[in-house]
Amino acid sequence: MDVLTAVLRRYLCVCLCLLLALGVVCSDGLVAGAESLAPTMHQVEAAFLFNFAKFVTWPDDAFRRSEDSLIIGVLGEDPVGVILEETVRDKTIMGKKLAVKRFMRVQDAVKSHILFLSSSEESHLPQILKGLERATVLTVSDMEQFAERGGMIAFTVEDQKVRFNVNVDAVERAGLKMGSQLLKLARIVTDKSRTGN
């Protein structure tokens, strides 16, 4: 009887451990599934890039032909490209199709309307901004202090939310106009805020 009781207890203990382990695996899966519903930083950035196009006006000559696409470019390493392509697929803004292009050289990137500068290009930022001086390109990046350093829109993270700063002087110099709805959501930066240049 004692042997049988010991065997039964051992069996029940093993079953209980297996059930607990199974419960942990399942609950981890549920938690992981819930977390995957929250958008990633790159998904949020891709959505912002698409929406920026709705609130910016380019000069007429930025589109050589009326059927030209609105090009969102990525310069350098491409953390948002595939997500960005999915975000803009089959969408139009101002009657223009959106296209995503990748560039390795700033000379080619002047063909874009919105340009996301990857943080991989941070060491070349002054030369890149110099190369874009006469271009009607909206520059966007998540580099540290991007707007203060002469970029136009800088992504920042505050309280675990993606926000953005806008350098209104840089936007104006490029001949672009930004809608008031967009500016209301931004932290405004001017050339007077710039440091280190």
N, CA, C and O atoms as a DFTB+ gen file, in Angstrom:
788 C
 N C O
     1  1       0.832      -1.202       0.000
     2  2       0.000       0.000       0.000
     3  2       0.860       1.243       0.000
     4  3       0.588       2.196      -0.731
     5  1       1.918       1.235       0.834
     6  2       2.814       2.386       0.889
     7  2       3.535       2.590      -0.440
     8  3       3.741       3.718      -0.888
     9  1       3.913       1.473      -1.059
    10  2       4.602       1.555      -2.356
    11  2       3.659       2.121      -3.400
    12  3       4.039       2.987      -4.188
    13  1       2.420       1.628      -3.405
    14  2       1.419       2.112      -4.363
    15  2       1.133       3.601      -4.160
    16  3       1.018       4.347      -5.132
    17  1       1.020       4.031      -2.918
    18  2       0.783       5.441      -2.601
    19  2       1.951       6.303      -3.084
    20  3       1.747       7.389      -3.627
    21  1       3.154       5.819      -2.884
    22  2       4.351       6.561      -3.312
    23  2       4.393       6.692      -4.825
    24  3       4.714       7.754      -5.358
    25  1       4.062       5.589      -5.521
    26  2       4.051       5.603      -6.993
    27  2       2.986       6.564      -7.497
    28  3       3.213       7.333      -8.431
    29  1       1.803       6.505      -6.855
    30  2       0.705       7.400      -7.257
    31  2       1.069       8.867      -7.027
    32  3       0.814       9.723      -7.874
    33  1       1.660       9.136      -5.882
    34  2       2.080      10.513      -5.586
    35  2       3.097      10.996      -6.618
    36  3       3.020      12.122      -7.112
    37  1       4.045      10.126      -6.930
    38  2       5.080      10.486      -7.918
    39  2       4.448      10.754      -9.281
    40  3       4.806      11.711      -9.967
    41  1       3.497       9.890      -9.665
    42  2       2.801      10.036     -10.940
    43  2       2.019      11.358     -10.985
    44  3       2.080      12.087     -11.975
    45  1       1.295      11.656      -9.920
    46  2       0.523      12.896      -9.848
    47  2       1.437      14.121      -9.885
    48  3       1.114      15.135     -10.503
    49  1       2.567      14.010      -9.221
    50  2       3.540      15.109      -9.198
    51  2       4.078      15.396     -10.604
    52  3       4.186      16.548     -11.027
    53  1       4.415      14.299     -11.322
    54  2       4.910      14.447     -12.709
    55  2       3.827      15.076     -13.580
    56  3       4.107      15.981     -14.365
    57  1       2.581      14.594     -13.440
    58  2       1.461      15.145     -14.240
    59  2       1.255      16.624     -13.942
    60  3       1.048      17.434     -14.846
    61  1       1.319      16.964     -12.643
    62  2       1.135      18.355     -12.238
    63  2       2.236      19.247     -12.818
    64  3       1.966      20.344     -13.307
    65  1       3.477      18.760     -12.758
    66  2       4.606      19.516     -13.331
    67  2       4.430      19.718     -14.830
    68  3       4.697      20.797     -15.359
    69  1       3.970      18.650     -15.516
    70  2       3.748      18.763     -16.967
    71  2       2.649      19.773     -17.278
    72  3       2.771      20.574     -18.204
    73  1       1.574      19.727     -16.492
    74  2       0.476      20.677     -16.706
    75  2       0.920      22.113     -16.442
    76  3       0.560      23.028     -17.183
    77  1       1.702      22.304     -15.386
    78  2       2.220      23.641     -15.096
    79  2       3.128      24.135     -16.213
    80  3       3.045      25.289     -16.635
    81  1       4.000      23.242     -16.686
    82  2       4.907      23.611     -17.786
    83  2       4.121      23.969     -19.028
    84  3       4.437      24.945     -19.710
    85  1       3.094      23.182     -19.327
    86  2       2.247      23.449     -20.486
    87  2       1.537      24.790     -20.331
    88  3       1.420      25.553     -21.290
    89  1       1.066      25.070     -19.121
    90  2       0.405      26.349     -18.853
    91  2       1.327      27.520     -19.054
    92  3       0.906      28.544     -19.590
    93  1       2.588      27.404     -18.637
    94  2       3.573      28.476     -18.817
    95  2       3.844      28.712     -20.289
    96  3       3.910      29.853     -20.747
    97  1       4.003      27.600     -21.041
    98  2       4.262      27.730     -22.477
    99  2       3.096      28.417     -23.157
   100  3       3.285      29.321     -23.971
   101  1       1.864      27.977     -22.814
   102  2       0.682      28.582     -23.438
   103  2       0.541      30.048     -23.073
   104  3       0.250      30.880     -23.932
   105  1       0.747      30.373     -21.789
   106  2       0.583      31.768     -21.384
   107  2       1.669      32.635     -22.003
   108  3       1.405      33.788     -22.344
   109  1       2.905      32.105     -22.160
   110  2       3.962      32.854     -22.846
   111  2       3.570      33.121     -24.284
   112  3       3.820      34.197     -24.827
   113  1       2.942      32.108     -24.896
   114  2       2.497      32.280     -26.274
   115  2       1.437      33.358     -26.380
   116  3       1.437      34.147     -27.324
   117  1       0.514      33.392     -25.390
   118  2      -0.530      34.412     -25.389
   119  2       0.061      35.792     -25.191
   120  3      -0.342      36.750     -25.851
   121  1       1.029      35.894     -24.267
   122  2       1.679      37.180     -24.024
   123  2       2.423      37.622     -25.263
   124  3       2.326      38.779     -25.673
   125  1       3.178      36.695     -25.869
   126  2       3.940      37.036     -27.085
   127  2       2.989      37.473     -28.189
   128  3       3.279      38.407     -28.936
   129  1       1.836      36.781     -28.288
   130  2       0.867      37.149     -29.315
   131  2       0.311      38.539     -29.078
   132  3       0.124      39.305     -30.022
   133  1       0.045      38.869     -27.816
   134  2      -0.484      40.194     -27.484
   135  2       0.550      41.269     -27.784
   136  3       0.219      42.336     -28.303
   137  1       1.816      40.979     -27.452
   138  2       2.861      41.974     -27.711
   139  2       3.060      42.202     -29.199
   140  3       3.362      43.316     -29.626
   141  1       2.887      41.128     -30.003
   142  2       3.115      41.285     -31.444
   143  2       2.039      42.158     -32.086
   144  3       2.221      42.640     -33.203
   145  1       0.903      42.367     -31.378
   146  2      -0.134      43.238     -31.899
   147  2       0.288      44.709     -31.837
   148  3      -0.167      45.521     -32.643
   149  1       1.150      45.046     -30.889
   150  2       1.642      46.422     -30.782
   151  2       2.594      46.684     -31.943
   152  3       3.450      45.848     -32.229
   153  1       2.464      47.831     -32.623
   154  2       3.337      48.094     -33.766
   155  2       4.789      48.289     -33.331
   156  3       5.069      48.811     -32.252
   157  1       5.692      47.862     -34.188
   158  2       7.114      48.059     -33.917
   159  2       7.482      49.502     -34.245
   160  3       6.711      50.220     -34.881
   161  1       8.661      49.916     -33.807
   162  2       9.155      51.266     -34.103
   163  2       9.189      51.498     -35.614
   164  3       8.800      52.565     -36.090
   165  1       9.658      50.491     -36.372
   166  2       9.760      50.652     -37.825
   167  2       8.379      50.745     -38.492
   168  3       8.216      51.456     -39.484
   169  1       7.397      50.036     -37.951
   170  2       6.038      50.149     -38.496
   171  2       5.481      51.549     -38.253
   172  3       4.837      52.129     -39.127
   173  1       5.733      52.080     -37.071
   174  2       5.271      53.432     -36.750
   175  2       5.966      54.446     -37.653
   176  3       5.318      55.349     -38.182
   177  1       7.284      54.304     -37.835
   178  2       8.029      55.223     -38.705
   179  2       7.514      55.150     -40.141
   180  3       7.373      56.178     -40.802
   181  1       7.233      53.936     -40.626
   182  2       6.713      53.774     -41.990
   183  2       5.361      54.469     -42.136
   184  3       5.100      55.123     -43.146
   185  1       4.507      54.326     -41.129
   186  2       3.195      54.987     -41.164
   187  2       3.354      56.505     -41.171
   188  3       2.655      57.205     -41.904
   189  1       4.281      57.012     -40.350
   190  2       4.550      58.452     -40.334
   191  2       5.044      58.926     -41.702
   192  3       4.573      59.943     -42.211
   193  1       5.981      58.202     -42.294
   194  2       6.523      58.605     -43.606
   195  2       5.404      58.716     -44.640
   196  3       5.373      59.660     -45.428
   197  1       4.499      57.762     -44.633
   198  2       3.361      57.806     -45.542
   199  2       2.480      59.021     -45.244
   200  3       2.074      59.739     -46.157
   201  1       2.190      59.244     -43.966
   202  2       1.294      60.342     -43.597
   203  2       1.919      61.719     -43.776
   204  3       1.207      62.688     -44.039
   205  1       3.247      61.823     -43.637
   206  2       3.905      63.116     -43.886
   207  2       3.579      63.604     -45.298
   208  3       3.377      64.798     -45.519
   209  1       3.530      62.673     -46.246
   210  2       3.273      63.042     -47.641
   211  2       1.918      63.716     -47.815
   212  3       1.727      64.482     -48.760
   213  1       0.973      63.441     -46.913
   214  2      -0.360      64.037     -47.008
   215  2      -0.371      65.498     -46.584
   216  3      -1.269      66.249     -46.965
   217  1       0.624      65.904     -45.796
   218  2       0.602      67.237     -45.204
   219  2       1.747      68.131     -45.669
   220  3       2.007      69.179     -45.078
   221  1       2.422      67.711     -46.725
   222  2       3.523      68.517     -47.271
   223  2       3.191      68.840     -48.721
   224  3       2.686      67.998     -49.464
   225  1       3.486      70.086     -49.110
   226  2       3.284      70.507     -50.495
   227  2       4.649      70.788     -51.114
   228  3       5.458      71.541     -50.573
   229  1       4.877      70.157     -52.268
   230  2       6.125      70.360     -53.006
   231  2       5.897      71.371     -54.113
   232  3       4.773      71.508     -54.595
   233  1       6.945      72.088     -54.530
   234  2       6.789      72.978     -55.689
   235  2       6.406      72.156     -56.920
   236  3       6.718      70.969     -57.008
   237  1       5.731      72.798     -57.859
   238  2       5.272      72.094     -59.068
   239  2       6.409      71.400     -59.807
   240  3       6.230      70.310     -60.352
   241  1       7.584      72.035     -59.826
   242  2       8.685      71.441     -60.597
   243  2       9.325      70.227     -59.899
   244  3      10.235      69.609     -60.451
   245  1       8.856      69.887     -58.698
   246  2       9.355      68.677     -58.026
   247  2       8.845      67.422     -58.728
   248  3       9.403      66.336     -58.573
   249  1       7.772      67.594     -59.504
   250  2       7.231      66.491     -60.304
   251  2       7.376      66.898     -61.768
   252  3       6.605      67.710     -62.279
   253  1       8.358      66.331     -62.423
   254  2       8.661      66.730     -63.806
   255  2       7.474      66.513     -64.732
   256  3       7.155      67.361     -65.565
   257  1       6.825      65.365     -64.576
   258  2       5.636      65.090     -65.377
   259  2       4.495      64.821     -64.412
   260  3       4.722      64.324     -63.309
   261  1       3.293      65.138     -64.804
   262  2       2.150      65.019     -63.900
   263  2       1.951      63.580     -63.430
   264  3       1.383      63.345     -62.363
   265  1       2.422      62.609     -64.235
   266  2       2.215      61.208     -63.835
   267  2       3.355      60.657     -62.974
   268  3       3.332      59.486     -62.595
   269  1       4.353      61.496     -62.663
   270  2       5.465      61.039     -61.826
   271  2       4.959      60.554     -60.470
   272  3       4.020      61.110     -59.899
   273  1       5.605      59.509     -59.977
   274  2       5.267      58.993     -58.650
   275  2       5.850      59.879     -57.571
   276  3       6.819      60.601     -57.806
   277  1       5.263      59.826     -56.388
   278  2       5.830      60.457     -55.215
   279  2       6.780      59.419     -54.610
   280  3       6.350      58.354     -54.166
   281  1       8.057      59.739     -54.599
   282  2       9.082      58.767     -54.200
   283  2       9.498      58.968     -52.751
   284  3       9.929      60.051     -52.353
   285  1       9.360      57.897     -51.970
   286  2       9.892      57.877     -50.613
   287  2      11.181      57.070     -50.687
   288  3      11.158      55.868     -50.950
   289  1      12.296      57.737     -50.455
   290  2      13.591      57.088     -50.558
   291  2      14.156      56.725     -49.199
   292  3      13.786      57.306     -48.178
   293  1      15.052      55.764     -49.202
   294  2      15.793      55.379     -48.001
   295  2      17.270      55.425     -48.367
   296  3      17.705      54.770     -49.314
   297  1      18.038      56.202     -47.610
   298  2      19.472      56.332     -47.863
   299  2      20.234      55.565     -46.794
   300  3      20.076      55.821     -45.600
   301  1      21.071      54.609     -47.235
   302  2      21.865      53.811     -46.298
   303  2      21.173      52.504     -45.962
   304  3      20.333      52.021     -46.721
   305  1      21.536      51.927     -44.806
   306  2      20.909      50.672     -44.383
   307  2      19.407      50.873     -44.297
   308  3      18.931      51.967     -43.993
   309  1      18.668      49.811     -44.567
   310  2      17.228      49.951     -44.780
   311  2      16.408      49.228     -43.719
   312  3      15.996      48.088     -43.935
   313  1      16.162      49.874     -42.567
   314  2      15.378      49.204     -41.533
   315  2      13.869      49.250     -41.780
   316  3      13.133      48.454     -41.196
   317  1      13.394      50.163     -42.632
   318  2      11.949      50.344     -42.803
   319  2      11.431      49.930     -44.172
   320  3      10.218      49.911     -44.382
   321  1      12.313      49.599     -45.107
   322  2      11.944      49.407     -46.507
   323  2      10.785      48.477     -46.781
   324  3       9.809      48.890     -47.409
   325  1      10.857      47.216     -46.325
   326  2       9.804      46.247     -46.626
   327  2       8.498      46.676     -45.962
   328  3       7.431      46.595     -46.571
   329  1       8.582      47.126     -44.728
   330  2       7.387      47.596     -44.008
   331  2       6.813      48.810     -44.725
   332  3       5.597      48.944     -44.864
   333  1       7.701      49.696     -45.179
   334  2       7.273      50.900     -45.893
   335  2       6.579      50.536     -47.201
   336  3       5.557      51.126     -47.553
   337  1       7.137      49.566     -47.919
   338  2       6.511      49.126     -49.174
   339  2       5.099      48.604     -48.928
   340  3       4.183      48.903     -49.694
   341  1       4.921      47.824     -47.860
   342  2       3.590      47.310     -47.517
   343  2       2.647      48.451     -47.148
   344  3       1.465      48.422     -47.493
   345  1       3.174      49.458     -46.444
   346  2       2.359      50.585     -45.995
   347  2       1.829      51.403     -47.169
   348  3       0.681      51.848     -47.139
   349  1       2.647      51.608     -48.202
   350  2       2.239      52.492     -49.312
   351  2       1.668      51.744     -50.517
   352  3       1.213      52.362     -51.480
   353  1       1.694      50.411     -50.458
   354  2       1.234      49.628     -51.615
   355  2      -0.183      50.028     -52.032
   356  3      -1.098      50.085     -51.210
   357  1      -0.341      50.303     -53.331
   358  2      -1.635      50.648     -53.943
   359  2      -2.252      51.939     -53.412
   360  3      -3.451      52.167     -53.572
   361  1      -1.440      52.782     -52.783
   362  2      -1.976      54.044     -52.258
   363  2      -1.524      55.198     -53.156
   364  3      -0.479      55.141     -53.804
   365  1      -2.348      56.242     -53.170
   366  2      -2.001      57.451     -53.909
   367  2      -2.177      58.667     -53.000
   368  3      -2.979      58.659     -52.066
   369  1      -1.410      59.703     -53.297
   370  2      -1.538      60.977     -52.606
   371  2      -1.470      62.062     -53.670
   372  3      -0.578      62.045     -54.518
   373  1      -2.398      62.995     -53.629
   374  2      -2.486      64.070     -54.636
   375  2      -2.537      63.475     -56.038
   376  3      -1.993      64.046     -56.983
   377  1      -3.191      62.330     -56.165
   378  2      -3.329      61.683     -57.463
   379  2      -2.060      61.010     -57.961
   380  3      -2.009      60.569     -59.109
   381  1      -1.048      60.923     -57.128
   382  2       0.217      60.307     -57.525
   383  2       0.424      58.997     -56.779
   384  3       0.156      58.895     -55.582
   385  1       0.907      57.996     -57.512
   386  2       1.254      56.727     -56.881
   387  2       2.477      56.926     -56.012
   388  3       3.307      57.792     -56.286
   389  1       2.590      56.130     -54.971
   390  2       3.766      56.185     -54.111
   391  2       4.720      55.063     -54.484
   392  3       4.297      53.946     -54.783
   393  1       6.002      55.367     -54.462
   394  2       7.025      54.365     -54.751
   395  2       8.123      54.473     -53.702
   396  3       8.451      55.567     -53.246
   397  1       8.686      53.333     -53.325
   398  2       9.794      53.291     -52.369
   399  2      11.064      52.934     -53.126
   400  3      11.097      51.951     -53.866
   401  1      12.108      53.734     -52.941
   402  2      13.392      53.455     -53.599
   403  2      14.509      53.531     -52.574
   404  3      14.449      54.299     -51.614
   405  1      15.530      52.712     -52.803
   406  2      16.698      52.701     -51.921
   407  2      17.882      53.327     -52.623
   408  3      18.112      53.108     -53.812
   409  1      18.633      54.117     -51.861
   410  2      19.792      54.812     -52.425
   411  2      21.016      54.572     -51.555
   412  3      20.920      54.476     -50.332
   413  1      22.165      54.477     -52.208
   414  2      23.427      54.367     -51.472
   415  2      24.230      55.659     -51.572
   416  3      25.174      55.871     -50.811
   417  1      23.845      56.534     -52.526
   418  2      24.575      57.797     -52.708
   419  2      23.587      58.955     -52.666
   420  3      22.481      58.869     -53.200
   421  1      24.006      60.040     -52.022
   422  2      23.137      61.205     -51.904
   423  2      22.824      61.807     -53.278
   424  3      21.751      62.376     -53.476
   425  1      23.755      61.683     -54.220
   426  2      23.523      62.233     -55.565
   427  2      22.298      61.602     -56.227
   428  3      21.590      62.262     -56.987
   429  1      22.052      60.319     -55.937
   430  2      20.880      59.647     -56.506
   431  2      19.618      59.957     -55.692
   432  3      18.509      59.971     -56.227
   433  1      19.804      60.202     -54.407
   434  2      18.674      60.421     -53.507
   435  2      17.941      61.734     -53.767
   436  3      16.807      61.900     -53.318
   437  1      18.565      62.669     -54.481
   438  2      17.896      63.947     -54.779
   439  2      16.660      63.738     -55.649
   440  3      15.858      64.658     -55.811
   441  1      16.498      62.542     -56.210
   442  2      15.329      62.247     -57.041
   443  2      14.090      61.910     -56.199
   444  3      12.990      61.765     -56.734
   445  1      14.277      61.789     -54.886
   446  2      13.132      61.437     -54.038
   447  2      12.408      62.684     -53.552
   448  3      12.930      63.794     -53.655
   449  1      11.214      62.499     -53.027
   450  2      10.439      63.608     -52.463
   451  2      10.530      63.598     -50.936
   452  3      10.614      64.646     -50.296
   453  1      10.511      62.395     -50.374
   454  2      10.759      62.203     -48.940
   455  2      11.946      61.267     -48.843
   456  3      12.001      60.250     -49.534
   457  1      12.897      61.610     -47.985
   458  2      14.091      60.767     -47.860
   459  2      14.324      60.426     -46.400
   460  3      14.552      61.306     -45.569
   461  1      14.261      59.118     -46.096
   462  2      14.582      58.648     -44.748
   463  2      16.080      58.371     -44.708
   464  3      16.589      57.536     -45.456
   465  1      16.782      59.085     -43.819
   466  2      18.225      58.892     -43.675
   467  2      18.463      57.894     -42.552
   468  3      18.156      58.161     -41.390
   469  1      19.011      56.748     -42.913
   470  2      19.289      55.716     -41.925
   471  2      20.377      56.181     -40.970
   472  3      21.255      56.960     -41.341
   473  1      20.309      55.697     -39.739
   474  2      21.335      56.064     -38.753
   475  2      22.715      55.553     -39.162
   476  3      23.722      55.987     -38.604
   477  1      22.773      54.634     -40.132
   478  2      24.069      54.163     -40.637
   479  2      24.832      55.291     -41.336
   480  3      26.041      55.187     -41.543
   481  1      24.131      56.364     -41.698
   482  2      24.746      57.482     -42.418
   483  2      25.110      58.652     -41.509
   484  3      25.481      59.720     -41.996
   485  1      25.010      58.461     -40.204
   486  2      25.196      59.578     -39.268
   487  2      26.560      60.252     -39.403
   488  3      26.654      61.475     -39.303
   489  1      27.606      59.480     -39.626
   490  2      28.945      60.083     -39.726
   491  2      29.090      60.949     -40.982
   492  3      30.000      61.773     -41.073
   493  1      28.182      60.756     -41.950
   494  2      28.228      61.543     -43.200
   495  2      27.152      62.614     -43.257
   496  3      26.940      63.224     -44.306
   497  1      26.463      62.853     -42.130
   498  2      25.302      63.747     -42.148
   499  2      25.601      65.137     -42.710
   500  3      24.842      65.604     -43.559
   501  1      26.663      65.822     -42.286
   502  2      26.908      67.162     -42.846
   503  2      27.050      67.149     -44.374
   504  3      26.522      68.030     -45.052
   505  1      27.764      66.148     -44.920
   506  2      27.936      66.064     -46.380
   507  2      26.615      65.738     -47.074
   508  3      26.339      66.249     -48.159
   509  1      25.798      64.886     -46.447
   510  2      24.502      64.530     -47.043
   511  2      23.598      65.753     -47.110
   512  3      23.001      66.031     -48.150
   513  1      23.496      66.483     -46.001
   514  2      22.644      67.679     -45.983
   515  2      23.147      68.730     -46.964
   516  3      22.352      69.434     -47.587
   517  1      24.466      68.836     -47.102
   518  2      25.057      69.756     -48.084
   519  2      24.657      69.336     -49.496
   520  3      24.317      70.177     -50.328
   521  1      24.701      68.020     -49.763
   522  2      24.338      67.504     -51.083
   523  2      22.866      67.674     -51.417
   524  3      22.484      67.633     -52.586
   525  1      22.041      67.865     -50.400
   526  2      20.591      68.029     -50.612
   527  2      20.147      69.492     -50.544
   528  3      18.953      69.785     -50.612
   529  1      21.112      70.408     -50.408
   530  2      20.779      71.826     -50.192
   531  2      19.823      72.418     -51.208
   532  3      18.924      73.173     -50.836
   533  1      19.991      72.099     -52.471
   534  2      19.146      72.704     -53.514
   535  2      18.006      71.783     -53.948
   536  3      17.320      72.058     -54.933
   537  1      17.809      70.704     -53.219
   538  2      16.775      69.731     -53.598
   539  2      15.494      69.976     -52.803
   540  3      15.536      70.403     -51.649
   541  1      14.369      69.702     -53.432
   542  2      13.078      69.827     -52.751
   543  2      12.721      68.469     -52.144
   544  3      11.731      67.839     -52.517
   545  1      13.560      68.042     -51.197
   546  2      13.420      66.722     -50.568
   547  2      13.160      66.916     -49.079
   548  3      13.905      67.621     -48.398
   549  1      12.108      66.293     -48.582
   550  2      11.805      66.315     -47.154
   551  2      12.679      65.262     -46.479
   552  3      12.512      64.067     -46.721
   553  1      13.613      65.702     -45.632
   554  2      14.523      64.767     -44.971
   555  2      13.964      64.359     -43.607
   556  3      13.504      65.191     -42.825
   557  1      14.020      63.046     -43.349
   558  2      13.478      62.473     -42.122
   559  2      14.483      61.457     -41.583
   560  3      15.101      60.723     -42.354
   561  1      14.647      61.413     -40.258
   562  2      15.555      60.425     -39.670
   563  2      15.232      60.206     -38.199
   564  3      14.538      61.003     -37.568
   565  1      15.757      59.100     -37.671
   566  2      15.668      58.867     -36.228
   567  2      17.027      59.072     -35.568
   568  3      17.248      58.644     -34.436
   569  1      17.953      59.743     -36.300
   570  2      19.258      60.072     -35.708
   571  2      19.062      61.039     -34.540
   572  3      18.136      61.851     -34.532
   573  1      19.941      60.932     -33.575
   574  2      19.937      61.836     -32.421
   575  2      20.105      63.286     -32.891
   576  3      21.004      63.573     -33.682
   577  1      19.256      64.199     -32.417
   578  2      19.365      65.641     -32.701
   579  2      19.343      65.953     -34.208
   580  3      19.964      66.919     -34.649
   581  1      18.637      65.145     -34.984
   582  2      18.634      65.313     -36.443
   583  2      18.104      66.686     -36.863
   584  3      18.718      67.358     -37.692
   585  1      16.977      67.105     -36.300
   586  2      16.393      68.395     -36.680
   587  2      17.287      69.548     -36.245
   588  3      17.434      70.528     -36.975
   589  1      17.884      69.438     -35.067
   590  2      18.769      70.499     -34.584
   591  2      20.032      70.610     -35.431
   592  3      20.682      71.655     -35.447
   593  1      20.378      69.542     -36.129
   594  2      21.588      69.533     -36.959
   595  2      21.318      69.891     -38.418
   596  3      22.217      69.816     -39.255
   597  1      20.073      70.281     -38.721
   598  2      19.765      70.738     -40.073
   599  2      18.824      69.845     -40.859
   600  3      18.421      70.199     -41.967
   601  1      18.461      68.671     -40.296
   602  2      17.456      67.830     -40.944
   603  2      16.078      68.444     -40.756
   604  3      15.928      69.396     -39.991
   605  1      15.075      67.918     -41.436
   606  2      13.742      68.527     -41.382
   607  2      12.824      67.898     -40.339
   608  3      12.207      68.607     -39.544
   609  1      12.733      66.562     -40.339
   610  2      11.876      65.895     -39.361
   611  2      12.689      64.819     -38.647
   612  3      13.291      63.952     -39.280
   613  1      12.693      64.893     -37.326
   614  2      13.435      63.919     -36.517
   615  2      12.468      63.128     -35.648
   616  3      11.694      63.702     -34.882
   617  1      12.520      61.798     -35.774
   618  2      11.742      60.949     -34.875
   619  2      12.414      60.928     -33.505
   620  3      13.637      60.839     -33.399
   621  1      11.602      61.010     -32.470
   622  2      12.107      60.863     -31.104
   623  2      11.165      59.910     -30.367
   624  3      10.034      59.687     -30.798
   625  1      11.633      59.362     -29.272
   626  2      10.778      58.502     -28.455
   627  2      10.661      59.130     -27.078
   628  3      11.660      59.336     -26.389
   629  1       9.429      59.434     -26.683
   630  2       9.159      60.001     -25.366
   631  2       8.019      59.221     -24.728
   632  3       6.975      59.018     -25.348
   633  1       8.217      58.789     -23.502
   634  2       7.205      57.993     -22.793
   635  2       6.748      56.800     -23.636
   636  3       5.559      56.487     -23.701
   637  1       7.703      56.151     -24.269
   638  2       7.471      54.970     -25.109
   639  2       6.561      55.250     -26.300
   640  3       5.942      54.334     -26.842
   641  1       6.479      56.523     -26.708
   642  2       5.696      56.891     -27.888
   643  2       6.604      57.589     -28.878
   644  3       7.499      58.343     -28.496
   645  1       6.363      57.326     -30.171
   646  2       7.147      57.983     -31.212
   647  2       6.569      59.367     -31.451
   648  3       5.376      59.523     -31.710
   649  1       7.429      60.361     -31.360
   650  2       7.041      61.746     -31.627
   651  2       8.012      62.294     -32.668
   652  3       8.912      61.583     -33.114
   653  1       7.834      63.554     -33.056
   654  2       8.770      64.102     -34.030
   655  2       8.984      65.594     -33.838
   656  3       8.093      66.326     -33.407
   657  1      10.197      66.018     -34.174
   658  2      10.576      67.428     -34.174
   659  2      10.653      67.886     -35.621
   660  3      11.044      67.117     -36.499
   661  1      10.285      69.127     -35.870
   662  2      10.358      69.691     -37.218
   663  2      11.209      70.949     -37.192
   664  3      10.962      71.865     -36.408
   665  1      12.213      70.983     -38.059
   666  2      13.022      72.184     -38.244
   667  2      12.347      72.995     -39.349
   668  3      12.527      72.717     -40.534
   669  1      11.565      74.005     -38.944
   670  2      10.774      74.774     -39.911
   671  2      11.658      75.595     -40.848
   672  3      11.272      75.854     -41.988
   673  1      12.833      76.006     -40.387
   674  2      13.744      76.765     -41.257
   675  2      14.257      75.879     -42.388
   676  3      14.324      76.315     -43.537
   677  1      14.620      74.633     -42.068
   678  2      15.120      73.707     -43.091
   679  2      14.030      73.376     -44.100
   680  3      14.302      73.253     -45.294
   681  1      12.786      73.229     -43.619
   682  2      11.652      72.948     -44.510
   683  2      11.455      74.116     -45.479
   684  3      11.273      73.917     -46.680
   685  1      11.495      75.329     -44.940
   686  2      11.305      76.526     -45.774
   687  2      12.419      76.678     -46.804
   688  3      12.160      77.016     -47.959
   689  1      13.663      76.427     -46.383
   690  2      14.805      76.545     -47.317
   691  2      14.658      75.611     -48.514
   692  3      15.104      75.934     -49.615
   693  1      14.033      74.454     -48.299
   694  2      13.868      73.475     -49.383
   695  2      12.693      73.817     -50.300
   696  3      12.444      73.118     -51.283
   697  1      11.971      74.898     -49.976
   698  2      10.834      75.286     -50.811
   699  2       9.600      74.432     -50.571
   700  3       8.713      74.362     -51.422
   701  1       9.542      73.780     -49.409
   702  2       8.395      72.942     -49.079
   703  2       7.444      73.694     -48.153
   704  3       7.851      74.595     -47.420
   705  1       6.171      73.307     -48.200
   706  2       5.190      73.882     -47.280
   707  2       4.603      72.737     -46.470
   708  3       4.272      71.681     -47.010
   709  1       4.478      72.959     -45.175
   710  2       3.992      71.928     -44.271
   711  2       2.661      72.364     -43.693
   712  3       2.527      73.493     -43.221
   713  1       1.680      71.486     -43.724
   714  2       0.345      71.794     -43.214
   715  2       0.328      72.051     -41.721
   716  3       1.104      71.461     -40.970
   717  1      -0.562      72.936     -41.295
   718  2      -0.642      73.307     -39.883
   719  2      -1.044      72.119     -39.003
   720  3      -0.669      72.051     -37.832
   721  1      -1.826      71.164     -39.591
   722  2      -2.231      69.993     -38.806
   723  2      -1.007      69.185     -38.382
   724  3      -0.955      68.649     -37.275
   725  1      -0.028      69.107     -39.276
   726  2       1.201      68.367     -38.975
   727  2       2.048      69.122     -37.960
   728  3       2.586      68.534     -37.022
   729  1       2.161      70.431     -38.158
   730  2       2.983      71.242     -37.257
   731  2       2.424      71.261     -35.831
   732  3       3.178      71.377     -34.866
   733  1       1.098      71.146     -35.706
   734  2       0.489      71.122     -34.372
   735  2       0.933      69.901     -33.571
   736  3       0.989      69.944     -32.342
   737  1       1.247      68.815     -34.273
   738  2       1.645      67.578     -33.605
   739  2       3.140      67.526     -33.302
   740  3       3.605      66.653     -32.570
   741  1       3.889      68.477     -33.877
   742  2       5.353      68.438     -33.790
   743  2       5.893      69.342     -32.696
   744  3       5.217      70.258     -32.228
   745  1       7.115      69.066     -32.306
   746  2       7.890      70.010     -31.491
   747  2       8.697      70.813     -32.495
   748  3       9.476      70.244     -33.260
   749  1       8.524      72.128     -32.502
   750  2       9.163      72.976     -33.507
   751  2      10.598      73.311     -33.108
   752  3      10.883      73.696     -31.974
   753  1      11.489      73.149     -34.085
   754  2      12.901      73.459     -33.928
   755  2      13.258      74.451     -35.032
   756  3      12.746      74.351     -36.147
   757  1      14.129      75.401     -34.727
   758  2      14.581      76.350     -35.755
   759  2      16.106      76.274     -35.852
   760  3      16.762      75.593     -35.064
   761  1      16.653      76.991     -36.842
   762  2      18.115      77.012     -36.994
   763  2      18.790      77.552     -35.744
   764  3      19.934      77.200     -35.457
   765  1      18.096      78.403     -34.996
   766  2      18.671      78.943     -33.771
   767  2      18.881      77.846     -32.731
   768  3      19.697      77.986     -31.820
   769  1      18.125      76.741     -32.880
   770  2      18.261      75.615     -31.948
   771  2      19.461      74.737     -32.285
   772  3      19.878      73.906     -31.479
   773  1      20.014      74.927     -33.490
   774  2      21.086      74.045     -33.959
   775  2      22.337      74.209     -33.130
   776  3      22.695      75.307     -32.704
   777  1      22.997      73.068     -32.911
   778  2      24.256      73.091     -32.159
   779  2      25.297      72.308     -32.928
   780  3      24.970      71.368     -33.653
   781  1      26.540      72.692     -32.770
   782  2      27.627      71.936     -33.359
   783  2      27.834      72.121     -34.841
   784  3      28.652      71.413     -35.429
   785  1      27.115      73.062     -35.488
   786  2      27.312      73.306     -36.923
   787  2      27.790      74.723     -37.154
   788  3      28.013      75.121     -38.297
